[in-house]
Amino acid sequence: MNKKISDKVINRLTLYHCILSDFLNDKIEFISSKQIAQLLHIDDSQVRKDINLLNNSGKCRVGYIVKELKISIEKTLGFKKTKKAFIIGSGNLGSAIANYGNFTDYGLNILALFDNDPNKIGKVINRMKIQNVNELESVAKRENVDIAILTVPRQFAQATADFLVKANIKYIWNFTPTVLSVPDDVQVWNENLMGNFLQFTYNI
């Protein structure tokens, strides 16, 4: 990306992309910023501002060409640049992520799952073999993988993160309810499931 785009804008653009995909599936050629705004319950001007970052101009009284706008979002957010990743922890959450089929549409290629439970090692989830976590460093080096999706139990999160750092993993997508301590050259994205739930239910 040539421009620095904030996390909030990236989040909205991915939602726009979902809407555009639905419109394409329904063979709808044009979409307006107002339609997008109404579906997401946000302001029309915010949608136009976000789309302006893509250098994609609409047509007066017609709107944006759905296919072109979808491609603009994909190019801007790097959907077509494949990124390899591992899942660490093959419990319920790790297995659910492994079974989610849409990651490849966004450029994320999950190659394998890793665990230390001998009862799980060797099993296959969505055509991916669960491997012994002790093999992670060598496999990461061979496959040139530096992204880990962390789904281990809370009490093992920091120790596993330390292990990943030693294995030269530079990006950790953290699904555990733990704030990880990592070196400055390692980036962590915390997927705060409970925080999102509480934001959603705060006024209920």
Stockholm file with secondary structure:
# STOCKHOLM 1.0

chainA/1-204         MNKKISDKVINRLTLYHCILSDFLNDKIEFISSKQIAQLLHIDDSQVRKDINLLNNSGKCRVGYIVKELKISIEKTLGFKKTKKAFIIGSGNLGSAIANYGNFTDYGLNILALFDNDPNKIGKVINRMKIQNVNELESVAKRENVDIAILTVPRQFAQATADFLVKANIKYIWNFTPTVLSVPDDVQVWNENLMGNFLQFTYNI
#=GR chainA/1-204 SS CCSCCCHHHHHHHHHHHHHHHHHHHTTCCEECHHHHHHHHTCCHHHHHHHHHTTTCCCBTTTBEEHHHHHHHHHHHHTTTSCEEEEEECCSHHHHHHHHCTTGGGGTEEEEEEEESCTTTTTCEETTEEEEEGGGHHHHHHHHTCCEEEECCCGGGHHHHHHHHHHTTCCEEEECSSSCCCCCTTSEEEECCHHHHHHHHHTTC
#=GC SS_cons         CCSCCCHHHHHHHHHHHHHHHHHHHTTCCEECHHHHHHHHTCCHHHHHHHHHTTTCCCBTTTBEEHHHHHHHHHHHHTTTSCEEEEEECCSHHHHHHHHCTTGGGGTEEEEEEEESCTTTTTCEETTEEEEEGGGHHHHHHHHTCCEEEECCCGGGHHHHHHHHHHTTCCEEEECSSSCCCCCTTSEEEECCHHHHHHHHHTTC
//
